[in-house]
Amino acid sequence: MIMTGKILIGCFVVTLFGSVCFAQAPLKKTELTIADREAWRKVLQWPAEFEEQWQKSRTDKKSEASGLSVYGLGHGNYLVAIEVQESLYQPRYVFMYYSESGRSNTAPGRLLKFKTYERDDDAAGTVSAKVATEVEGIVSFDDAQKQLVLYTKGRGIADCGALVRYRIFPNRTMPAEARAHGCYDDYSLGVTDPLRWRKIKPL
């Protein structure tokens, strides 16, 4: 009876820890599908209004494109780009910081805020800035520098707008470099290469 009891206890422990390990299995990071998006949302729990907004904006309801990108920050930490407004021109995103270790204070995910910029078309080239959770633009990631790059077009011909690089931290983001160009009525003043746009200082 004692031996049988030990075996049963052992099986219970294995079963218990087996289920825990399964629940904490690493989430898929590449080639993400709609099912993967749902799995990520169960963990990160981004606001329902963003998910509803994205679902309504989808032009192809049968598409398996997840609208989700996961960028490695090192040491089991990730930046998750979540598309919340589908657009061929300029999608809208929110971003969350995710730690696979589970040691973060408000684990597992944090909704991040970004400082964005816009240059006026006045003679002084006045720059205005705002802080937002939801941003629009074309997203890329500098894997070497571990920085997010957000390219926001001011209008369709992409001759004005803003180009900002961000450092990513667990609780916040910090602009590392920002460039912007005003959208002039005189189209001859437009510049289509964002790397030629004037840098913004101070940030």
N, C-alpha and C positions, 0 to 999 in steps of 0.2 A: 504493500500500500504506500509506504514511504517513497519507494522508487517511482511508482506510478505518479504520485503527487509531484515529485521533482520534474518528471518528464512533462506533465501538463503545465506546470509553471514555466518551464523552459520554452514550451511551444507558445504560451501566451506572450512571453517577453519577445520572442522572435517575431511573432505576428504583429505585436504592438509597434516595435521598432521598424519592422518592415513597412508598415503603413506610413509611419512618420517619414521615413526615407523617401518613399514614393511621393508623398505630398511635397517634399522639399527638393524634388529632382530639378536640376537646372532647366530653365525655360529655353526653348529654341531661339537662336539668335539670328539665323540667316534663312533666306528663302521662305519667308513667313507667309502663311495663308490666313484666311478669315478665321479658321479654327485656332490658329496661333494667336491672333489678335484677341480672341475671346479668352484664351488662357492667360495672356498677359494682363488683360483688364481685371480678371479675378484677383490677381496679385496686386497690381498697382492701384486699381479702383479709381481711375480718373472720373471726373464728374459725368453724370448721366446726360446732361445737356450737351456736352461735347460729342458724346457718342451718337446721340439722336441727330445732331446737326450733321455729322459725317454720313450717317446712314441716308438721310434725306438728300444729300448732295451727290451721292453716287449715281453716275450715269448708266453704269452696267451692273445691275443687281446680281448678275450671275458670275461676275468676275471674282477670282480668288485673290486678287491683289489686296494685301492687308492694310496698306497705308501706314505701315509701321516699320521703323528702322531702329536697330540697336547698335550703338557705338561703344566699343570697349575703352574704358578709362584706366584700366590696369587694376590689379589686386582684387579682382572680382567685383569691380564697380562699373556701372554702365550708364550711358545717357540714352534714353528712349525717346525717339521722335515720333509723336502720335499725330497723324494727319486728322484734322477735325473738320476740314472743308475741302472737298475734292475740287480741283480746278486744273485745266490744262495750262492756264496762264500763270497762276500764282497761288498755290495751295496755302491753307492756313494750318498752323500747328500749335500744339502745346508740347512741353518737354518735361520728362520726369527723371529724377536721379534714382537709380536702383542699385542696392548693394546686395550681392548674392550671399554675403557672409551673415546677414541678419543682425549685425552688431550696431547698426545705425540707430540713432535716438528715436526717430519716427519711422522705423522700417515698415514696409519694404520700399515704398516709393515716395518721392517728393515732387510736387508741382513747382517748377521753377519760373522765375520772373526774369524778363530781359529788358534792358535799356535800349530803346530804338531811337533812331535819329532821322531828321528830315531837314534839308537845306532849302531855304526860301529862294525865290528868283529875284529878290531885291538886289540892289547894288552892293550891299554889304555881305550878301550871302549868309544871312542870319540863319543860325541852326537852332532848331527846337528839338527837344528830347522828351520822351515819355517812357514809363515803365509799364510793361504789360505781360500777362501770362500767355495770351493767345497772340501769335505773330504770323505774318504772311511773308512769303518769299520762297526762294529756291534754296534748299538746305544741302550743305555738304559738310564733310568732317575731315579735318587735318589729323590723320592718325599719328603722325610724327610728333606734332605739338599737342595732341589731345585737345584740340579746339574746334568748336562749332563755327561754321561760316554761314552767315545768312545774307543772301543777295536779294534785296527787295527792289523791284522795278517800279519807278514812279508812273510809268505809262507803257502802253503796249510796245512801242518801238525801242524800249529799253535804253534811252539816251539820258536817263536821269534816275535818281533813286539813292539807295544806300547799300553799302557793303560793310558788314561788321563781323569781326572775329571775337569769339567769347571764350574766356577761360571758365571751366566748369568746376564748381565746388558742391559739396553735399547739400548745402542750404541756399546757395545763391549762384549767380553767374556774374562775371566781371568783363566788360569790354576790354579787349587787348589792343584792338585797332579798329578805327571806324573811318570810312570815307563816304562822302555824299556829294551829289550834284543836283542843282535846282532844275525844275522842269520849266524851261523858258518858253514863252509864246513864240519866240524866234527860234525855229527848229535848227537853224545853223549853229546855235550855241550849244546844242546837245553833244554829249560825249558817250559813245556806246561802250567803251572799254572802262569798266568800273575801277580798274587799277590806276587809271589816270584821274579819277575823281579826287578832289582835294581832301586831305586828311583833316579830321576833326580833332582839335586840341584846345583845352583839356577834355578828357573823356568824362 
